[in-house]
Amino acid sequence: LKSSSAFHEQRRGLEQAQTEHYHKRKNRSGSECPEAIRMHILDEKSAKPLLQAKQLQQKKVRLANDLNNKIAHRPGPMELIHKNILPIDSCFKQVIVATKVAK
């Protein structure tokens, strides 16, 4: 017997709904939720609101720490001048070379 395409689409939709329901029920257990979010298996939007707030705060702290580390390790203006990244006028260059030789 040949089945209509509408029947197959309806069956596929029901299977998807069943799978989604299964995953939502598994995620409600709560014990695996933080681990699944940490492993990027569970999206933070589908997590519980309390976990979303904690995760957002942790993300802000992590971004702030990363930014502070990058700022602390960035090169200074003299290093940028010596690497010819920061352009300067020739008169300033002579002063810089003169002070470098004097040291």
DSSP file with accessible surface (Angstrom, degrees, kcal/mol):
  #  RESIDUE AA STRUCTURE BP1 BP2  ACC     N-H-->O    O-->H-N    N-H-->O    O-->H-N    TCO  KAPPA ALPHA  PHI   PSI    X-CA   Y-CA   Z-CA
    1    1 A L              0   0  223      0, 0.0     2,-0.4     0, 0.0     0, 0.0   0.000 360.0 360.0 360.0 142.1    0.0    0.0    0.0
    2    2 A K        -     0   0  214      0, 0.0     2,-0.3     0, 0.0     0, 0.0  -0.795 360.0-149.2 -97.0 134.4    1.1    3.5   -0.8
    3    3 A S        -     0   0   68     -2,-0.4     2,-0.1     1,-0.1     5,-0.0  -0.759  20.9-110.5-100.0 150.5    0.8    6.1    2.0
    4    4 A S     >  -     0   0   73     -2,-0.3     4,-1.5     1,-0.1     3,-0.2  -0.355  21.7-120.1 -76.0 157.4    0.2    9.8    1.3
    5    5 A S  H  > S+     0   0   86      1,-0.2     4,-2.5     2,-0.2     5,-0.2   0.828 112.5  62.0 -67.8 -29.1    2.9   12.3    1.9
    6    6 A A  H  > S+     0   0   61      1,-0.2     4,-2.5     2,-0.2    -1,-0.2   0.901 101.6  52.2 -63.2 -38.3    0.7   14.1    4.4
    7    7 A F  H  > S+     0   0   98     -3,-0.2     4,-2.5     2,-0.2    -1,-0.2   0.931 110.3  47.6 -62.7 -42.9    0.6   11.0    6.6
    8    8 A H  H  X S+     0   0   88     -4,-1.5     4,-2.6     1,-0.2    -2,-0.2   0.898 111.9  49.6 -66.9 -38.7    4.4   10.8    6.5
    9    9 A E  H  X S+     0   0  119     -4,-2.5     4,-2.5     2,-0.2    -1,-0.2   0.911 111.6  48.9 -65.7 -41.3    4.7   14.5    7.4
   10   10 A Q  H  X S+     0   0  131     -4,-2.5     4,-2.3     2,-0.2    -2,-0.2   0.926 112.0  48.8 -63.8 -41.4    2.3   14.1   10.3
   11   11 A R  H  X S+     0   0  136     -4,-2.5     4,-2.3     1,-0.2    -2,-0.2   0.923 111.2  49.5 -64.2 -43.3    4.2   11.1   11.5
   12   12 A R  H  X S+     0   0  140     -4,-2.6     4,-2.4     1,-0.2    -1,-0.2   0.912 110.4  51.3 -63.4 -40.8    7.5   12.9   11.3
   13   13 A G  H  X S+     0   0   33     -4,-2.5     4,-2.4     1,-0.2    -1,-0.2   0.909 110.0  49.0 -62.0 -41.9    6.0   15.9   13.2
   14   14 A L  H  X S+     0   0  116     -4,-2.3     4,-2.4     2,-0.2    -2,-0.2   0.900 110.2  51.1 -65.7 -38.8    4.8   13.6   16.0
   15   15 A E  H  X S+     0   0   90     -4,-2.3     4,-2.4     2,-0.2    -2,-0.2   0.911 110.7  49.0 -64.6 -40.3    8.2   11.9   16.2
   16   16 A Q  H  X S+     0   0  120     -4,-2.4     4,-2.7     2,-0.2     5,-0.2   0.925 111.4  49.3 -64.3 -43.6    9.9   15.3   16.6
   17   17 A A  H  X S+     0   0   52     -4,-2.4     4,-2.6     1,-0.2    -2,-0.2   0.907 111.0  50.4 -62.4 -39.5    7.4   16.4   19.2
   18   18 A Q  H  X S+     0   0  141     -4,-2.4     4,-2.3     2,-0.2    -1,-0.2   0.920 111.4  48.1 -64.9 -42.2    8.0   13.2   21.1
   19   19 A T  H  X S+     0   0   74     -4,-2.4     4,-2.4     2,-0.2    -2,-0.2   0.926 112.3  48.5 -64.7 -44.4   11.7   13.7   21.0
   20   20 A E  H  X S+     0   0  110     -4,-2.7     4,-2.6     1,-0.2     5,-0.2   0.913 111.2  50.6 -61.7 -42.4   11.5   17.3   22.2
   21   21 A H  H  X S+     0   0  103     -4,-2.6     4,-2.4    -5,-0.2    -1,-0.2   0.919 109.7  51.1 -62.3 -41.2    9.2   16.2   25.0
   22   22 A Y  H  X S+     0   0  106     -4,-2.3     4,-2.3     1,-0.2    -2,-0.2   0.934 111.9  46.0 -61.1 -46.5   11.7   13.5   26.0
   23   23 A H  H  X S+     0   0   98     -4,-2.4     4,-2.3     1,-0.2    -1,-0.2   0.894 111.9  50.9 -67.0 -39.5   14.6   16.0   26.1
   24   24 A K  H  X S+     0   0  121     -4,-2.6     4,-1.2     2,-0.2    -1,-0.2   0.918 110.8  49.1 -63.4 -41.0   12.6   18.6   28.0
   25   25 A R  H  < S+     0   0  132     -4,-2.4     4,-0.4     1,-0.2     3,-0.3   0.911 111.7  48.9 -65.3 -39.4   11.6   16.0   30.6
   26   26 A K  H >< S+     0   0   92     -4,-2.3     3,-1.0     1,-0.2     4,-0.3   0.888 109.4  52.8 -65.8 -37.8   15.3   14.9   30.9
   27   27 A N  H >< S+     0   0   52     -4,-2.3     3,-1.0     1,-0.2    -1,-0.2   0.736  96.0  68.3 -72.8 -21.1   16.4   18.5   31.3
   28   28 A R  T 3< S+     0   0  163     -4,-1.2    -1,-0.2    -3,-0.3    -2,-0.2   0.670  77.1  82.3 -72.2 -15.1   14.0   19.1   34.1
   29   29 A S  T <  S-     0   0   72     -3,-1.0     2,-0.3    -4,-0.4    -1,-0.2   0.857  80.9-157.7 -60.2 -32.3   15.9   16.8   36.4
   30   30 A G    <   +     0   0   19     -3,-1.0    -1,-0.2    -4,-0.3    -2,-0.1   0.052  69.3  89.2  85.7 -31.3   18.2   19.7   37.1
   31   31 A S  S    S+     0   0   97     -2,-0.3     4,-0.3     1,-0.2    -1,-0.1   0.859  96.3  36.5 -71.5 -31.4   21.2   17.7   38.2
   32   32 A E  S  > S+     0   0  108     -6,-0.2     4,-2.5     1,-0.1     5,-0.2   0.578  95.7  89.7 -94.4 -10.6   22.6   17.4   34.7
   33   33 A C  H  > S+     0   0    5      1,-0.2     4,-2.4     2,-0.2     5,-0.2   0.928  87.4  44.0 -57.9 -54.9   21.6   20.9   33.6
   34   34 A P  H  > S+     0   0   66      0, 0.0     4,-2.6     0, 0.0    -1,-0.2   0.905 115.5  49.8 -60.0 -37.5   24.8   22.8   34.6
   35   35 A E  H  > S+     0   0   90     -4,-0.3     4,-2.0     1,-0.2    -2,-0.2   0.912 110.8  49.1 -66.6 -40.6   27.0   20.1   33.2
   36   36 A A  H  <>S+     0   0   17     -4,-2.5     5,-2.9     2,-0.2     6,-1.4   0.887 112.7  47.8 -67.2 -37.1   25.1   20.1   29.9
   37   37 A I  H ><5S+     0   0   10     -4,-2.4     3,-1.7    -5,-0.2    -2,-0.2   0.928 110.7  51.6 -68.2 -42.7   25.3   23.9   29.6
   38   38 A R  H 3<5S+     0   0  154     -4,-2.6    -2,-0.2     1,-0.3    -1,-0.2   0.877 110.8  48.0 -62.0 -35.9   29.0   23.8   30.4
   39   39 A M  T 3<5S-     0   0   97     -4,-2.0    -1,-0.3    -5,-0.2    -2,-0.2   0.366 114.8-119.0 -86.3   5.8   29.6   21.2   27.7
   40   40 A H  T < 5S+     0   0  173     -3,-1.7    -3,-0.2     2,-0.2    -2,-0.1   0.794  84.6 115.7  60.8  30.0   27.6   23.4   25.3
   41   41 A I  S   <S+     0   0  124     -5,-2.9     2,-0.5     1,-0.2    -4,-0.2   0.844  72.2  46.4 -88.4 -42.8   25.1   20.5   24.8
   42   42 A L  S    S-     0   0   16     -6,-1.4    -1,-0.2    -9,-0.2    -2,-0.2  -0.869  89.7-125.4-103.8 129.5   22.2   22.5   26.3
   43   43 A D    >   -     0   0   94     -2,-0.5     3,-1.3     1,-0.1     4,-0.3  -0.478  17.1-126.8 -72.6 143.5   21.6   26.0   25.2
   44   44 A E  G >  S+     0   0   58      1,-0.3     3,-1.0     2,-0.2    -1,-0.1   0.783 106.7  63.6 -65.6 -23.2   21.5   28.5   28.0
   45   45 A K  G 3  S+     0   0  154      1,-0.2    -1,-0.3     7,-0.0     7,-0.1   0.797 102.0  49.6 -70.1 -27.3   18.1   29.8   26.8
   46   46 A S  G <  S+     0   0   74     -3,-1.3    -1,-0.2     2,-0.0    -2,-0.2   0.438  95.8  96.7 -91.1   2.5   16.5   26.5   27.5
   47   47 A A  S <  S-     0   0    9     -3,-1.0   -19,-0.1    -4,-0.3     5,-0.0  -0.332  90.8 -79.1 -83.8 171.2   17.9   26.4   31.0
   48   48 A K     >  -     0   0   97      1,-0.1     4,-2.3    -2,-0.1     3,-0.3  -0.349  42.6-114.2 -67.8 149.4   16.1   27.4   34.1
   49   49 A P  H  > S+     0   0  103      0, 0.0     4,-2.3     0, 0.0     5,-0.2   0.863 116.1  54.1 -56.0 -38.0   16.0   31.2   34.8
   50   50 A L  H  > S+     0   0  120      1,-0.2     4,-2.1     2,-0.2     5,-0.2   0.927 110.3  46.6 -63.7 -41.0   18.1   30.9   37.9
   51   51 A L  H  > S+     0   0   38     -3,-0.3     4,-2.8     1,-0.2    -1,-0.2   0.876 109.5  55.2 -67.5 -36.6   20.8   29.1   35.9
   52   52 A Q  H  X S+     0   0   70     -4,-2.3     4,-2.6     2,-0.2    -2,-0.2   0.926 108.4  48.0 -61.4 -43.8   20.5   31.7   33.1
   53   53 A A  H  X S+     0   0   60     -4,-2.3     4,-2.3     2,-0.2    -2,-0.2   0.934 114.1  45.9 -64.0 -44.7   21.2   34.5   35.6
   54   54 A K  H  X S+     0   0  116     -4,-2.1     4,-2.6     1,-0.2    -1,-0.2   0.917 113.6  49.4 -63.9 -41.6   24.2   32.7   37.1
   55   55 A Q  H  X S+     0   0   40     -4,-2.8     4,-2.4     2,-0.2    -2,-0.2   0.906 110.1  50.7 -66.4 -39.2   25.6   31.8   33.7
   56   56 A L  H  X S+     0   0   83     -4,-2.6     4,-2.3    -5,-0.2    -1,-0.2   0.924 111.5  48.1 -64.2 -42.3   25.2   35.4   32.5
   57   57 A Q  H  X S+     0   0  135     -4,-2.3     4,-2.3     1,-0.2    -2,-0.2   0.919 111.7  49.4 -65.3 -42.1   27.0   36.8   35.5
   58   58 A Q  H  X S+     0   0  122     -4,-2.6     4,-2.6     1,-0.2    -1,-0.2   0.896 110.0  51.9 -62.7 -38.2   29.8   34.2   35.1
   59   59 A K  H  X S+     0   0   86     -4,-2.4     4,-2.7     2,-0.2    -2,-0.2   0.919 109.2  49.7 -65.0 -41.1   30.1   35.2   31.5
   60   60 A K  H  X S+     0   0  134     -4,-2.3     4,-2.5     2,-0.2    -2,-0.2   0.922 112.2  47.5 -62.8 -43.8   30.4   38.9   32.4
   61   61 A V  H  X S+     0   0   78     -4,-2.3     4,-2.5     2,-0.2    -2,-0.2   0.922 112.5  49.3 -63.7 -43.2   33.1   38.2   34.9
   62   62 A R  H  X S+     0   0  134     -4,-2.6     4,-2.5     1,-0.2    -2,-0.2   0.929 112.2  47.8 -63.8 -42.2   35.0   36.0   32.5
   63   63 A L  H  X S+     0   0  100     -4,-2.7     4,-2.5     2,-0.2    -1,-0.2   0.902 111.6  50.7 -65.6 -39.8   34.8   38.6   29.8
   64   64 A A  H  X S+     0   0   47     -4,-2.5     4,-2.5     2,-0.2    -2,-0.2   0.919 111.6  47.8 -63.6 -42.3   36.0   41.3   32.2
   65   65 A N  H  X S+     0   0   86     -4,-2.5     4,-2.4     2,-0.2    -2,-0.2   0.911 111.8  49.9 -64.5 -42.8   38.9   39.2   33.3
   66   66 A D  H  X S+     0   0   75     -4,-2.5     4,-2.3     2,-0.2    -2,-0.2   0.917 111.7  48.6 -61.7 -42.7   39.9   38.5   29.7
   67   67 A L  H  X S+     0   0  102     -4,-2.5     4,-2.6     1,-0.2     5,-0.2   0.925 110.7  50.1 -64.6 -43.2   39.7   42.2   28.8
   68   68 A N  H  X S+     0   0   97     -4,-2.5     4,-2.3     1,-0.2    -1,-0.2   0.899 111.0  49.7 -62.1 -40.6   41.9   43.1   31.8
   69   69 A N  H  X S+     0   0   92     -4,-2.4     4,-1.5     2,-0.2    -1,-0.2   0.911 111.7  48.1 -63.8 -42.4   44.5   40.5   30.9
   70   70 A K  H  < S+     0   0  156     -4,-2.3     4,-0.5     1,-0.2    -2,-0.2   0.902 112.3  48.8 -66.4 -38.8   44.6   41.7   27.3
   71   71 A I  H >< S+     0   0   78     -4,-2.6     3,-0.9     1,-0.2    -2,-0.2   0.904 110.0  52.2 -66.6 -39.7   44.9   45.3   28.4
   72   72 A A  H 3< S+     0   0   78     -4,-2.3    -1,-0.2     1,-0.2    -2,-0.2   0.824 114.7  42.1 -67.0 -28.9   47.7   44.4   30.8
   73   73 A H  T 3< S+     0   0  154     -4,-1.5    -1,-0.2    -5,-0.1    -2,-0.2   0.363  86.5 114.6-101.7   5.4   49.7   42.6   28.1
   74   74 A R  S <  S-     0   0  174     -3,-0.9     2,-0.1    -4,-0.5    -3,-0.0  -0.435  74.0-100.4 -76.4 152.3   49.2   45.1   25.3
   75   75 A P        -     0   0   52      0, 0.0    -1,-0.1     0, 0.0    -2,-0.1  -0.370  34.7-120.6 -72.0 151.1   52.3   46.9   24.0
   76   76 A G     >  -     0   0   35      1,-0.1     4,-2.0    -2,-0.1     5,-0.2  -0.267  31.5 -96.9 -82.5 174.7   53.1   50.4   25.1
   77   77 A P  H  > S+     0   0   88      0, 0.0     4,-2.2     0, 0.0     9,-0.2   0.881 121.8  54.4 -63.3 -35.6   53.4   53.4   22.8
   78   78 A M  H  > S+     0   0   91      1,-0.2     4,-2.6     2,-0.2     5,-0.2   0.911 108.1  49.5 -66.6 -39.9   57.3   53.2   22.7
   79   79 A E  H  > S+     0   0   89      1,-0.2     4,-1.8     2,-0.2    -1,-0.2   0.904 110.5  50.8 -64.2 -39.2   57.1   49.6   21.6
   80   80 A L  H  <>S+     0   0   44     -4,-2.0     5,-2.8     2,-0.2     6,-1.5   0.876 110.8  49.2 -66.5 -34.8   54.6   50.5   18.9
   81   81 A I  H ><5S+     0   0   21     -4,-2.2     3,-1.6     3,-0.2    -2,-0.2   0.931 109.8  50.4 -68.9 -44.2   56.9   53.3   17.7
   82   82 A H  H 3<5S+     0   0   91     -4,-2.6    -2,-0.2     1,-0.3    -1,-0.2   0.825 110.8  49.3 -65.5 -29.5   59.9   51.0   17.5
   83   83 A K  T 3<5S-     0   0  127     -4,-1.8    -1,-0.3    -5,-0.2    -2,-0.2   0.376 114.0-119.8 -88.4   6.7   58.0   48.4   15.5
   84   84 A N  T < 5S+     0   0  124     -3,-1.6    -3,-0.2     2,-0.2    -2,-0.1   0.812  83.0 117.5  57.3  34.5   56.9   51.2   13.1
   85   85 A I      < +     0   0  107     -5,-2.8    -4,-0.2     1,-0.2    -5,-0.1   0.822  68.8  52.9 -92.2 -38.2   53.2   50.5   13.9
   86   86 A L  S    S-     0   0   73     -6,-1.5    -1,-0.2    -9,-0.2    -2,-0.2  -0.871  87.9-139.3-100.8 111.9   52.6   53.9   15.4
   87   87 A P        +     0   0  116      0, 0.0     2,-0.3     0, 0.0    -6,-0.1  -0.461  25.6 177.4 -73.8 143.7   53.6   56.6   13.0
   88   88 A I        -     0   0   55     -2,-0.1     2,-0.1    -7,-0.1     5,-0.0  -0.945  34.2 -92.5-137.9 162.5   55.4   59.7   14.3
   89   89 A D     >  -     0   0  106     -2,-0.3     4,-1.8     1,-0.1     3,-0.2  -0.359  37.1-115.3 -71.2 155.8   57.0   62.9   12.9
   90   90 A S  H  > S+     0   0   89      1,-0.2     4,-2.0     2,-0.2     5,-0.2   0.845 113.9  58.2 -64.2 -32.9   60.7   62.8   12.0
   91   91 A C  H  > S+     0   0   68      1,-0.2     4,-1.5     2,-0.2    -1,-0.2   0.908 107.9  46.3 -66.4 -38.0   61.5   65.4   14.7
   92   92 A F  H  > S+     0   0  120     -3,-0.2     4,-2.4     1,-0.2    -1,-0.2   0.869 108.4  57.1 -68.2 -34.9   60.0   63.2   17.4
   93   93 A K  H  X S+     0   0  100     -4,-1.8     4,-2.7     1,-0.2     5,-0.2   0.902 104.3  51.6 -63.5 -39.7   61.9   60.3   16.0
   94   94 A Q  H  X S+     0   0  139     -4,-2.0     4,-2.5     2,-0.2    -1,-0.2   0.903 109.8  49.8 -63.5 -39.0   65.2   62.1   16.4
   95   95 A V  H  X S+     0   0   88     -4,-1.5     4,-2.5     2,-0.2     5,-0.2   0.924 111.6  48.5 -65.8 -41.5   64.4   62.9   20.1
   96   96 A I  H  X S+     0   0   27     -4,-2.4     4,-2.2     2,-0.2    -2,-0.2   0.932 112.9  47.0 -65.6 -43.7   63.5   59.3   20.8
   97   97 A V  H  X S+     0   0   82     -4,-2.7     4,-2.3     1,-0.2    -1,-0.2   0.912 112.3  51.4 -64.0 -40.9   66.7   58.1   19.1
   98   98 A A  H  X S+     0   0   59     -4,-2.5     4,-2.0     1,-0.2    -2,-0.2   0.909 111.5  45.7 -64.0 -42.8   68.7   60.7   21.1
   99   99 A T  H  X S+     0   0   67     -4,-2.5     4,-1.3     2,-0.2    -1,-0.2   0.865 111.7  53.2 -70.7 -30.6   67.2   59.7   24.4
  100  100 A K  H  < S+     0   0  129     -4,-2.2    -2,-0.2    -5,-0.2    -1,-0.2   0.909 111.0  45.5 -68.6 -39.3   67.8   56.0   23.6
  101  101 A V  H  < S+     0   0  117     -4,-2.3    -2,-0.2     1,-0.2    -1,-0.2   0.873 108.6  57.2 -70.6 -35.8   71.5   56.6   22.8
  102  102 A A  H  <        0   0   88     -4,-2.0    -1,-0.2    -5,-0.2    -2,-0.2   0.810 360.0 360.0 -66.6 -29.0   71.9   58.7   26.0
  103  103 A K     <        0   0  214     -4,-1.3    -1,-0.2    -5,-0.1    -2,-0.2   0.862 360.0 360.0 -75.5 360.0   70.7   55.8   28.2
